[in-house]
Amino acid sequence: MDHIFSTNAWLTIALVFIITLAAKVVRSSVTLPAEKTSKPRPPPEAKGAPLVGIIPAVLRRGLQAVIREQHRALGSVFTLRSLGLAVTFLVGPECSDHFFHAPEWEIAIDGLYEVTVPIFGKEVGYDIDLDTRNEQHRFFAKMLRPAKLRGHVLPMEYFGKWGECGVVDLMQEVDHVLMLIASRCLLGKEVRENMFDEVASLFHELMGGMHVISMFFPYLPTPGHRRRDKARAKLGEIFSQIVKTRKMSGRVEDDMLQDLIDSTYGDGRATTRAPRSPSGRHCACSPTPSTCAPSGRSRSGSWLRRARRGFTVRDKEGGEYSVPAGRLLASPLVVNTLLPNIYKDPHVFDPDRFAAGRAEDKAVAGARDLAYLSFGAGKHACMGEGYAYQQIKVILSHLVSNFELKLESPFPETEDMLSMRPKGKVIVSYKRRTLS
Protein backbone atom coordinates (compact mmCIF):
# COMPACT_ATOMS: atom_id res chain seq x y z
CA MET A 1 0.00 0.00 0.00
CA ASP A 2 2.79 2.39 0.87
CA HIS A 3 4.39 1.52 -2.43
CA ILE A 4 1.17 2.30 -4.32
CA PHE A 5 0.70 5.56 -2.41
CA SER A 6 4.26 6.55 -3.11
CA THR A 7 3.86 5.78 -6.79
CA ASN A 8 0.62 7.75 -7.03
CA ALA A 9 2.18 10.69 -5.21
CA TRP A 10 5.05 10.82 -7.64
CA LEU A 11 2.67 10.49 -10.58
CA THR A 12 0.60 13.37 -9.18
CA ILE A 13 3.70 15.54 -8.75
CA ALA A 14 4.86 14.68 -12.26
CA LEU A 15 1.42 15.45 -13.70
CA VAL A 16 1.27 18.83 -11.93
CA PHE A 17 4.79 19.64 -13.21
CA ILE A 18 3.83 18.69 -16.76
CA ILE A 19 0.60 20.73 -16.64
CA THR A 20 2.45 23.73 -15.19
CA LEU A 21 5.17 23.48 -17.84
CA ALA A 22 2.59 23.12 -20.59
CA ALA A 23 0.74 26.17 -19.33
CA LYS A 24 3.93 28.21 -19.40
CA VAL A 25 4.66 27.07 -22.94
CA VAL A 26 1.15 27.99 -24.05
CA ARG A 27 1.37 31.42 -22.39
CA SER A 28 4.74 32.09 -23.94
CA SER A 29 3.52 31.05 -27.36
CA VAL A 30 0.61 33.46 -27.02
CA THR A 31 2.57 36.43 -25.66
CA LEU A 32 5.77 35.99 -27.70
CA PRO A 33 4.47 37.59 -30.91
CA ALA A 34 3.27 40.63 -28.93
CA GLU A 35 6.72 40.97 -27.31
CA LYS A 36 8.41 40.73 -30.69
CA THR A 37 6.23 43.41 -32.23
CA SER A 38 6.41 45.70 -29.20
CA LYS A 39 10.02 46.64 -29.87
CA PRO A 40 10.94 48.12 -33.27
CA ARG A 41 13.47 46.23 -35.33
CA PRO A 42 17.05 47.50 -35.72
CA PRO A 43 17.93 49.58 -38.80
CA PRO A 44 18.71 47.60 -41.97
CA GLU A 45 22.41 46.99 -42.60
CA ALA A 46 24.48 47.17 -45.76
CA LYS A 47 25.82 43.86 -47.00
CA GLY A 48 29.55 43.40 -46.80
CA ALA A 49 32.30 40.87 -46.31
CA PRO A 50 32.82 39.59 -42.75
CA LEU A 51 35.01 41.85 -40.61
CA VAL A 52 35.98 44.32 -43.36
CA GLY A 53 32.36 45.21 -44.11
CA ILE A 54 32.02 48.10 -46.57
CA ILE A 55 35.75 48.90 -46.86
CA PRO A 56 36.19 47.20 -50.29
CA ALA A 57 33.24 49.18 -51.68
CA VAL A 58 34.58 52.44 -50.21
CA LEU A 59 38.03 51.83 -51.71
CA ARG A 60 36.51 51.16 -55.13
CA ARG A 61 33.84 53.85 -55.31
CA GLY A 62 34.45 56.27 -52.42
CA LEU A 63 32.55 56.80 -49.18
CA GLN A 64 30.10 59.36 -50.58
CA ALA A 65 29.05 57.05 -53.41
CA VAL A 66 28.57 54.16 -50.97
CA ILE A 67 26.38 56.30 -48.68
CA ARG A 68 24.21 57.38 -51.63
CA GLU A 69 23.86 53.78 -52.84
CA GLN A 70 22.85 52.47 -49.43
CA HIS A 71 20.35 55.28 -48.95
CA ARG A 72 18.67 54.32 -52.22
CA ALA A 73 18.74 50.62 -51.32
CA LEU A 74 17.90 50.68 -47.60
CA GLY A 75 15.96 53.90 -47.01
CA SER A 76 16.32 56.83 -44.62
CA VAL A 77 17.70 54.86 -41.65
CA PHE A 78 20.50 52.34 -42.25
CA THR A 79 23.70 51.03 -40.71
CA LEU A 80 27.16 50.55 -42.21
CA ARG A 81 29.65 48.22 -40.51
CA SER A 82 33.39 47.81 -40.87
CA LEU A 83 36.16 46.46 -38.62
CA GLY A 84 33.79 46.10 -35.69
CA LEU A 85 32.51 49.69 -36.05
CA ALA A 86 28.78 50.29 -36.68
CA VAL A 87 27.46 53.68 -37.81
CA THR A 88 23.73 54.34 -38.22
CA PHE A 89 22.90 57.02 -40.81
CA LEU A 90 19.86 59.25 -40.40
CA VAL A 91 18.60 60.92 -43.57
CA GLY A 92 15.94 63.61 -43.85
CA PRO A 93 14.13 65.93 -41.42
CA GLU A 94 11.86 63.13 -40.18
CA CYS A 95 14.86 61.20 -38.85
CA SER A 96 17.10 64.07 -37.76
CA ASP A 97 15.21 65.82 -34.96
CA HIS A 98 16.61 63.75 -32.10
CA PHE A 99 20.11 63.85 -33.62
CA PHE A 100 20.30 67.67 -33.64
CA HIS A 101 18.03 68.66 -30.76
CA ALA A 102 18.47 65.98 -28.09
CA PRO A 103 20.16 67.01 -24.83
CA GLU A 104 23.82 66.16 -24.21
CA TRP A 105 22.99 63.23 -21.93
CA GLU A 106 21.13 61.49 -24.79
CA ILE A 107 23.16 62.39 -27.90
CA ALA A 108 26.76 63.52 -27.41
CA ILE A 109 30.13 64.07 -29.04
CA ASP A 110 31.89 61.63 -26.66
CA GLY A 111 35.38 61.90 -28.13
CA LEU A 112 34.24 61.65 -31.76
CA TYR A 113 35.96 64.90 -32.74
CA GLU A 114 39.41 63.87 -31.60
CA VAL A 115 40.31 64.72 -35.22
CA THR A 116 40.17 68.42 -34.30
CA VAL A 117 42.68 68.21 -31.44
CA PRO A 118 45.83 68.01 -33.60
CA ILE A 119 44.41 70.84 -35.73
CA PHE A 120 43.11 73.31 -33.13
CA GLY A 121 45.52 72.31 -30.38
CA LYS A 122 45.24 71.22 -26.77
CA GLU A 123 42.83 72.79 -24.27
CA VAL A 124 40.56 74.30 -26.90
CA GLY A 125 37.52 73.01 -28.76
CA TYR A 126 36.88 69.31 -28.22
CA ASP A 127 39.91 68.73 -25.99
CA ILE A 128 38.16 70.30 -22.99
CA ASP A 129 35.06 69.76 -20.86
CA LEU A 130 31.65 70.88 -22.10
CA ASP A 131 31.31 73.91 -19.81
CA THR A 132 34.67 75.38 -20.84
CA ARG A 133 33.94 74.64 -24.48
CA ASN A 134 30.64 76.51 -24.23
CA GLU A 135 32.50 79.52 -22.82
CA GLN A 136 34.94 79.45 -25.73
CA HIS A 137 32.01 79.23 -28.14
CA ARG A 138 30.63 82.34 -26.45
CA PHE A 139 33.88 84.18 -27.30
CA PHE A 140 33.71 83.16 -30.96
CA ALA A 141 29.96 83.77 -31.34
CA LYS A 142 30.40 87.36 -30.16
CA MET A 143 33.30 87.97 -32.52
CA LEU A 144 31.77 86.31 -35.58
CA ARG A 145 28.58 88.36 -35.63
CA PRO A 146 28.13 89.75 -39.17
CA ALA A 147 27.55 93.27 -37.79
CA LYS A 148 30.96 93.19 -36.12
CA LEU A 149 32.70 91.88 -39.23
CA ARG A 150 31.01 94.19 -41.73
CA GLY A 151 33.52 96.96 -41.20
CA HIS A 152 36.40 94.58 -41.97
CA VAL A 153 35.27 93.43 -45.41
CA LEU A 154 37.97 94.23 -47.93
CA PRO A 155 37.20 95.90 -51.25
CA MET A 156 38.09 93.53 -54.06
CA GLU A 157 41.45 95.11 -54.91
CA TYR A 158 42.73 91.59 -55.35
CA PHE A 159 40.61 91.01 -58.46
CA GLY A 160 41.68 94.42 -59.71
CA LYS A 161 45.05 92.79 -60.43
CA TRP A 162 43.48 90.47 -63.00
CA GLY A 163 43.99 91.50 -66.61
CA GLU A 164 41.31 92.22 -69.21
CA CYS A 165 41.02 88.49 -69.88
CA GLY A 166 42.76 85.32 -68.85
CA VAL A 167 42.52 81.86 -67.32
CA VAL A 168 42.79 81.09 -63.60
CA ASP A 169 42.23 78.32 -61.08
CA LEU A 170 39.18 79.87 -59.43
CA MET A 171 39.37 77.71 -56.31
CA GLN A 172 42.96 78.81 -55.67
CA GLU A 173 42.08 82.46 -56.30
CA VAL A 174 39.06 82.42 -53.97
CA ASP A 175 41.05 80.61 -51.26
CA HIS A 176 43.64 83.36 -51.48
CA VAL A 177 41.02 86.11 -51.15
CA LEU A 178 39.46 84.33 -48.17
CA MET A 179 42.82 84.25 -46.43
CA LEU A 180 43.27 87.96 -47.14
CA ILE A 181 39.92 88.69 -45.50
CA ALA A 182 40.71 86.37 -42.58
CA SER A 183 44.09 88.02 -42.07
CA ARG A 184 42.43 91.43 -41.87
CA CYS A 185 39.57 90.78 -39.46
CA LEU A 186 40.71 87.63 -37.64
CA LEU A 187 44.45 87.08 -37.62
CA GLY A 188 45.77 90.63 -37.27
CA LYS A 189 47.95 93.05 -39.17
CA GLU A 190 51.17 91.28 -38.10
CA VAL A 191 50.14 88.36 -40.31
CA ARG A 192 48.71 90.53 -43.08
CA GLU A 193 51.73 92.82 -43.38
CA ASN A 194 54.67 90.57 -42.60
CA MET A 195 53.93 86.87 -43.02
CA PHE A 196 50.76 86.45 -45.07
CA ASP A 197 52.16 83.96 -47.60
CA GLU A 198 53.75 81.82 -44.89
CA VAL A 199 50.62 81.68 -42.73
CA ALA A 200 48.37 81.04 -45.75
CA SER A 201 50.56 78.10 -46.74
CA LEU A 202 50.56 76.73 -43.19
CA PHE A 203 46.76 76.94 -42.95
CA HIS A 204 46.52 75.12 -46.27
CA GLU A 205 48.69 72.30 -44.90
CA LEU A 206 46.69 72.28 -41.67
CA MET A 207 43.31 71.87 -43.36
CA GLY A 208 44.78 69.42 -45.86
CA GLY A 209 45.05 66.95 -42.97
CA MET A 210 41.25 66.67 -42.63
CA HIS A 211 40.47 63.52 -44.60
CA VAL A 212 37.70 61.04 -43.83
CA ILE A 213 40.29 58.62 -42.40
CA SER A 214 41.28 61.37 -39.95
CA MET A 215 37.89 61.10 -38.27
CA PHE A 216 38.68 57.57 -37.07
CA PHE A 217 42.49 57.59 -36.99
CA PRO A 218 43.58 61.22 -36.39
CA TYR A 219 47.13 60.29 -35.37
CA LEU A 220 47.85 57.76 -38.12
CA PRO A 221 51.30 58.73 -39.51
CA THR A 222 50.11 59.53 -43.04
CA PRO A 223 51.93 62.16 -45.14
CA GLY A 224 48.94 64.52 -44.77
CA HIS A 225 48.92 64.15 -40.98
CA ARG A 226 52.68 64.76 -40.76
CA ARG A 227 52.33 67.98 -42.77
CA ARG A 228 49.38 68.97 -40.57
CA ASP A 229 51.39 68.48 -37.38
CA LYS A 230 54.36 70.50 -38.65
CA ALA A 231 52.06 73.32 -39.76
CA ARG A 232 50.22 73.32 -36.43
CA ALA A 233 53.49 73.57 -34.48
CA LYS A 234 54.73 76.45 -36.63
CA LEU A 235 51.43 78.35 -36.37
CA GLY A 236 51.58 77.92 -32.59
CA GLU A 237 55.01 79.54 -32.55
CA ILE A 238 53.91 82.42 -34.79
CA PHE A 239 50.78 83.36 -32.84
CA SER A 240 52.40 82.83 -29.46
CA GLN A 241 55.06 85.36 -30.44
CA ILE A 242 52.44 87.82 -31.74
CA VAL A 243 50.46 87.57 -28.49
CA LYS A 244 53.59 87.96 -26.39
CA THR A 245 54.71 91.04 -28.37
CA ARG A 246 51.31 92.72 -28.08
CA LYS A 247 51.09 92.12 -24.35
CA MET A 248 54.63 93.41 -23.73
CA SER A 249 54.15 96.54 -25.87
CA GLY A 250 50.66 97.29 -24.65
CA ARG A 251 49.56 97.76 -28.25
CA VAL A 252 45.85 97.11 -28.89
CA GLU A 253 44.52 96.22 -32.35
CA ASP A 254 41.00 96.02 -33.77
CA ASP A 255 40.82 92.36 -34.74
CA MET A 256 39.57 89.04 -33.45
CA LEU A 257 42.97 88.06 -32.12
CA GLN A 258 42.87 91.08 -29.81
CA ASP A 259 39.35 90.14 -28.69
CA LEU A 260 40.61 86.67 -27.75
CA ILE A 261 43.56 88.11 -25.84
CA ASP A 262 41.19 90.35 -23.86
CA SER A 263 38.56 87.66 -23.22
CA THR A 264 38.25 85.99 -19.83
CA TYR A 265 36.43 82.93 -18.59
CA GLY A 266 33.60 83.15 -16.08
CA ASP A 267 36.03 82.50 -13.20
CA GLY A 268 38.32 85.34 -14.32
CA ARG A 269 41.00 83.26 -16.05
CA ALA A 270 42.55 84.86 -19.12
CA THR A 271 42.49 82.91 -22.37
CA THR A 272 46.25 83.35 -22.70
CA ARG A 273 47.04 81.60 -19.44
CA ALA A 274 45.83 78.07 -20.02
CA PRO A 275 47.20 75.53 -17.49
CA ARG A 276 50.28 73.55 -18.53
CA SER A 277 50.61 75.76 -21.61
CA PRO A 278 53.12 78.48 -22.42
CA SER A 279 51.75 82.01 -22.49
CA GLY A 280 49.74 82.63 -25.63
CA ARG A 281 49.35 78.99 -26.61
CA HIS A 282 45.61 78.98 -26.03
CA CYS A 283 45.12 82.12 -28.05
CA ALA A 284 47.45 80.80 -30.73
CA CYS A 285 45.10 77.87 -31.20
CA SER A 286 41.93 79.90 -31.14
CA PRO A 287 42.05 81.69 -34.51
CA THR A 288 42.15 78.36 -36.29
CA PRO A 289 38.50 77.32 -35.77
CA SER A 290 37.41 80.72 -36.98
CA THR A 291 39.15 80.26 -40.30
CA CYS A 292 37.47 76.92 -40.97
CA ALA A 293 34.23 78.67 -41.87
CA PRO A 294 35.34 81.40 -44.31
CA SER A 295 35.00 79.32 -47.44
CA GLY A 296 31.34 78.59 -46.77
CA ARG A 297 32.05 74.90 -47.17
CA SER A 298 30.33 72.60 -44.75
CA ARG A 299 32.59 71.48 -41.96
CA SER A 300 32.27 67.74 -42.53
CA GLY A 301 30.76 65.21 -44.93
CA SER A 302 28.77 63.75 -42.04
CA TRP A 303 27.92 65.21 -38.67
CA LEU A 304 28.80 62.52 -36.12
CA ARG A 305 27.36 61.86 -32.66
CA ARG A 306 27.05 58.94 -30.26
CA ALA A 307 23.81 57.73 -28.66
CA ARG A 308 24.25 57.69 -24.90
CA ARG A 309 20.75 56.25 -24.56
CA GLY A 310 18.84 53.98 -26.91
CA PHE A 311 15.98 55.57 -28.85
CA THR A 312 13.42 54.88 -31.55
CA VAL A 313 13.52 56.72 -34.88
CA ARG A 314 10.71 56.91 -37.45
CA ASP A 315 11.38 57.43 -41.16
CA LYS A 316 9.16 59.38 -43.56
CA GLU A 317 7.35 56.18 -44.61
CA GLY A 318 6.34 55.59 -40.98
CA GLY A 319 8.71 52.70 -40.31
CA GLU A 320 10.21 52.58 -36.82
CA TYR A 321 13.71 51.43 -35.89
CA SER A 322 15.39 50.87 -32.54
CA VAL A 323 18.85 52.42 -32.19
CA PRO A 324 20.87 51.00 -29.25
CA ALA A 325 22.82 52.98 -26.69
CA GLY A 326 26.47 53.44 -27.65
CA ARG A 327 25.78 53.43 -31.40
CA LEU A 328 27.59 55.95 -33.60
CA LEU A 329 25.17 58.19 -35.50
CA ALA A 330 25.73 60.20 -38.68
CA SER A 331 23.75 62.81 -40.59
CA PRO A 332 25.25 62.61 -44.11
CA LEU A 333 25.26 65.98 -45.85
CA VAL A 334 26.06 64.31 -49.14
CA VAL A 335 22.47 62.96 -49.11
CA ASN A 336 20.61 65.38 -46.85
CA THR A 337 21.33 68.39 -49.06
CA LEU A 338 20.00 66.68 -52.21
CA LEU A 339 16.68 65.18 -51.15
CA PRO A 340 14.07 65.34 -53.97
CA ASN A 341 11.17 65.44 -51.49
CA ILE A 342 12.56 68.78 -50.23
CA TYR A 343 14.24 70.31 -53.29
CA LYS A 344 12.86 70.28 -56.81
CA ASP A 345 15.57 68.96 -59.17
CA PRO A 346 18.17 69.02 -56.36
CA HIS A 347 21.14 68.42 -58.69
CA VAL A 348 20.33 71.55 -60.71
CA PHE A 349 22.04 74.81 -59.73
CA ASP A 350 19.05 76.96 -58.85
CA PRO A 351 19.74 79.60 -56.16
CA ASP A 352 16.20 80.95 -56.50
CA ARG A 353 14.92 77.82 -54.74
CA PHE A 354 15.83 79.58 -51.48
CA ALA A 355 14.23 82.91 -52.43
CA ALA A 356 11.03 84.33 -50.96
CA GLY A 357 7.99 82.78 -52.55
CA ARG A 358 9.65 79.40 -53.05
CA ALA A 359 11.84 78.86 -49.97
CA GLU A 360 12.03 75.12 -50.61
CA ASP A 361 14.12 74.62 -47.49
CA LYS A 362 11.23 75.96 -45.37
CA ALA A 363 8.27 74.54 -47.29
CA VAL A 364 8.33 71.02 -45.82
CA ALA A 365 5.79 70.67 -43.04
CA GLY A 366 7.40 69.91 -39.70
CA ALA A 367 10.96 70.21 -41.02
CA ARG A 368 11.74 73.34 -38.94
CA ASP A 369 15.52 73.91 -39.22
CA LEU A 370 16.24 70.39 -40.50
CA ALA A 371 15.72 70.76 -44.25
CA TYR A 372 18.97 72.66 -44.87
CA LEU A 373 21.80 71.16 -42.82
CA SER A 374 24.99 72.43 -44.45
CA PHE A 375 25.70 74.50 -41.33
CA GLY A 376 24.13 72.10 -38.84
CA ALA A 377 21.03 72.78 -36.78
CA GLY A 378 19.68 73.08 -33.27
CA LYS A 379 22.30 72.67 -30.55
CA HIS A 380 24.92 71.92 -33.20
CA ALA A 381 24.58 74.86 -35.59
CA CYS A 382 27.79 76.38 -36.99
CA MET A 383 28.50 79.76 -35.42
CA GLY A 384 30.46 80.88 -38.50
CA GLU A 385 27.46 80.66 -40.85
CA GLY A 386 26.78 84.41 -40.96
CA TYR A 387 30.46 85.15 -41.50
CA ALA A 388 30.66 82.60 -44.33
CA TYR A 389 27.58 83.99 -46.11
CA GLN A 390 28.89 87.52 -45.83
CA GLN A 391 32.12 86.57 -47.57
CA ILE A 392 30.33 84.55 -50.25
CA LYS A 393 28.06 87.50 -51.08
CA VAL A 394 30.93 89.99 -51.28
CA ILE A 395 33.15 87.79 -53.47
CA LEU A 396 30.49 86.44 -55.84
CA SER A 397 28.72 89.78 -56.31
CA HIS A 398 32.04 91.41 -57.25
CA LEU A 399 33.04 88.62 -59.66
CA VAL A 400 29.67 88.44 -61.42
CA SER A 401 29.39 92.22 -61.68
CA ASN A 402 32.87 92.73 -63.09
CA PHE A 403 33.68 89.62 -65.13
CA GLU A 404 32.21 87.20 -67.63
CA LEU A 405 33.20 83.74 -66.37
CA LYS A 406 33.28 80.39 -68.17
CA LEU A 407 34.19 77.01 -66.68
CA GLU A 408 36.91 75.44 -68.83
CA SER A 409 37.67 72.31 -66.80
CA PRO A 410 35.13 69.53 -66.16
CA PHE A 411 32.69 70.23 -63.36
CA PRO A 412 34.64 69.19 -60.24
CA GLU A 413 33.78 66.19 -58.13
CA THR A 414 33.80 66.46 -54.35
CA GLU A 415 36.77 65.16 -52.40
CA ASP A 416 36.29 62.59 -49.64
CA MET A 417 37.52 65.13 -47.11
CA LEU A 418 35.83 66.50 -44.01
CA SER A 419 35.58 69.92 -45.65
CA MET A 420 34.05 68.50 -48.87
CA ARG A 421 36.27 70.62 -51.12
CA PRO A 422 36.03 70.46 -54.92
CA LYS A 423 38.46 67.84 -56.21
CA GLY A 424 41.29 69.10 -58.35
CA LYS A 425 41.50 72.46 -60.09
CA VAL A 426 38.58 74.64 -61.13
CA ILE A 427 39.87 76.26 -64.31
CA VAL A 428 37.87 79.32 -65.38
CA SER A 429 38.38 81.79 -68.20
CA TYR A 430 37.39 85.38 -67.53
CA LYS A 431 36.78 88.56 -69.49
CA ARG A 432 36.42 91.90 -67.75
CA ARG A 433 33.03 93.56 -68.28
CA THR A 434 32.81 97.11 -69.61
CA LEU A 435 31.00 98.98 -66.86
CA SER A 436 29.08 102.13 -67.68
ZINORJO-V963685 format. One record per backbone hydrogen bond with DSSP energy under -1.0 kcal/mol. CO is the residue of the C=O (numbers start at 0). NH is the residue of the N-H. E is the energy in kcal/mol with one decimal. If there is no record, write none. Layout:
CO;NH;E + CO;NH;E
This chain:
0;4;-3.0 + 1;5;-2.8 + 2;6;-2.4 + 3;7;-2.9 + 4;8;-2.7 + 5;9;-2.2 + 6;10;-2.3 + 7;11;-2.8 + 8;12;-2.6 + 9;13;-2.6 + 10;14;-2.6 + 11;15;-2.7 + 12;16;-2.3 + 13;17;-2.5 + 14;18;-2.9 + 15;19;-2.8 + 16;20;-2.7 + 17;21;-2.8 + 18;22;-2.6 + 19;23;-2.2 + 20;24;-2.3 + 21;25;-2.6 + 22;26;-2.8 + 23;27;-2.8 + 24;28;-2.3 + 25;29;-1.6 + 26;30;-2.7 + 27;31;-2.2 + 30;34;-2.1 + 31;35;-2.4 + 32;36;-2.2 + 33;37;-1.1 + 40;321;-2.1 + 43;78;-2.5 + 48;52;-2.3 + 49;51;-2.7 + 50;82;-3.1 + 51;54;-2.0 + 52;48;-1.1 + 53;57;-2.4 + 54;58;-2.7 + 55;59;-1.7 + 56;60;-2.9 + 57;61;-2.1 + 61;65;-1.8 + 62;66;-2.5 + 63;67;-2.2 + 64;68;-2.5 + 65;69;-2.5 + 66;70;-2.0 + 67;71;-2.1 + 68;72;-2.1 + 69;73;-3.1 + 70;74;-1.7 + 75;90;-2.5 + 77;88;-3.4 + 78;45;-2.3 + 79;86;-2.5 + 80;53;-1.7 + 81;84;-2.4 + 84;81;-2.0 + 85;327;-1.1 + 86;79;-2.6 + 87;329;-2.2 + 88;77;-1.5 + 91;94;-1.1 + 95;99;-2.1 + 96;100;-2.4 + 97;101;-1.7 + 99;378;-1.7 + 102;105;-2.0 + 102;106;-2.3 + 105;307;-2.6 + 105;308;-1.2 + 107;305;-2.7 + 108;111;-1.5 + 110;113;-1.1 + 112;115;-1.7 + 113;116;-1.2 + 115;119;-3.5 + 116;120;-2.3 + 123;126;-1.7 + 128;132;-2.3 + 129;133;-2.4 + 130;134;-1.6 + 131;135;-2.3 + 132;136;-2.5 + 133;137;-1.6 + 134;138;-1.7 + 135;139;-2.1 + 136;140;-3.0 + 137;141;-1.8 + 138;142;-1.6 + 139;143;-2.3 + 144;148;-1.6 + 145;149;-1.6 + 148;151;-2.0 + 154;156;-1.7 + 157;160;-1.4 + 158;161;-1.2 + 163;431;-3.3 + 165;429;-2.7 + 167;427;-3.0 + 168;172;-2.2 + 169;173;-2.8 + 170;174;-2.3 + 171;175;-1.8 + 172;176;-2.0 + 173;177;-2.7 + 174;178;-1.9 + 175;179;-1.9 + 176;180;-2.4 + 177;181;-2.7 + 178;182;-2.6 + 179;183;-1.2 + 180;184;-2.3 + 181;185;-2.4 + 181;186;-2.3 + 184;255;-1.6 + 185;256;-1.2 + 187;191;-1.9 + 188;192;-3.0 + 189;193;-1.5 + 190;194;-1.4 + 194;198;-2.5 + 195;199;-2.9 + 196;200;-2.1 + 197;201;-2.2 + 198;202;-2.6 + 199;203;-1.9 + 200;204;-2.0 + 201;205;-2.4 + 202;206;-2.7 + 203;207;-1.5 + 205;208;-1.3 + 206;209;-1.5 + 209;417;-2.3 + 210;213;-1.0 + 211;214;-1.3 + 212;216;-2.6 + 216;219;-1.5 + 219;221;-2.9 + 221;225;-2.3 + 222;226;-2.2 + 223;227;-2.1 + 224;228;-2.4 + 225;229;-2.0 + 226;230;-2.4 + 227;231;-2.6 + 228;232;-2.2 + 229;233;-2.1 + 230;234;-2.6 + 231;235;-2.2 + 232;236;-1.8 + 233;237;-2.3 + 234;238;-2.6 + 235;239;-1.9 + 236;240;-2.0 + 237;241;-1.9 + 238;242;-2.5 + 239;243;-2.3 + 240;244;-2.5 + 241;245;-2.4 + 242;246;-2.4 + 243;247;-2.2 + 244;248;-2.3 + 245;249;-1.8 + 254;258;-1.6 + 255;259;-2.3 + 256;260;-2.0 + 257;261;-2.2 + 262;270;-1.5 + 264;267;-2.1 + 268;264;-2.9 + 269;272;-1.4 + 271;279;-1.4 + 273;276;-1.4 + 277;280;-2.3 + 279;283;-2.3 + 280;284;-1.6 + 281;285;-1.5 + 284;287;-1.2 + 287;290;-1.2 + 288;291;-1.3 + 292;295;-2.4 + 300;332;-1.6 + 302;330;-2.0 + 304;328;-3.0 + 305;107;-2.5 + 306;325;-4.4 + 310;322;-3.2 + 312;320;-2.5 + 314;317;-1.8 + 318;314;-2.4 + 320;312;-2.5 + 322;310;-2.1 + 323;326;-1.5 + 326;306;-2.6 + 327;87;-2.8 + 328;304;-2.2 + 329;89;-2.7 + 330;302;-1.7 + 331;334;-1.4 + 331;335;-2.8 + 332;336;-2.0 + 334;337;-2.0 + 338;341;-1.6 + 338;342;-2.9 + 344;347;-2.1 + 349;352;-2.1 + 350;353;-1.8 + 351;354;-1.4 + 352;359;-2.9 + 354;357;-1.6 + 354;358;-2.4 + 358;361;-2.2 + 363;366;-1.9 + 366;369;-2.6 + 372;375;-2.0 + 374;381;-3.2 + 376;379;-2.5 + 381;384;-1.3 + 383;387;-2.6 + 384;388;-2.6 + 385;389;-2.1 + 386;390;-1.9 + 387;391;-2.4 + 388;392;-2.6 + 389;393;-2.1 + 390;394;-2.6 + 391;395;-2.7 + 392;396;-2.2 + 393;397;-1.6 + 394;398;-2.4 + 395;399;-2.8 + 396;400;-1.7 + 397;401;-1.7 + 398;402;-2.1 + 401;432;-2.7 + 403;430;-1.7 + 405;428;-2.7 + 412;422;-3.5 + 414;416;-1.9 + 415;211;-1.5 + 416;419;-1.1 + 420;414;-2.9 + 425;169;-2.7 + 426;407;-2.8 + 426;408;-1.5 + 427;167;-2.7 + 428;405;-2.1 + 429;165;-1.8 + 430;403;-3.0
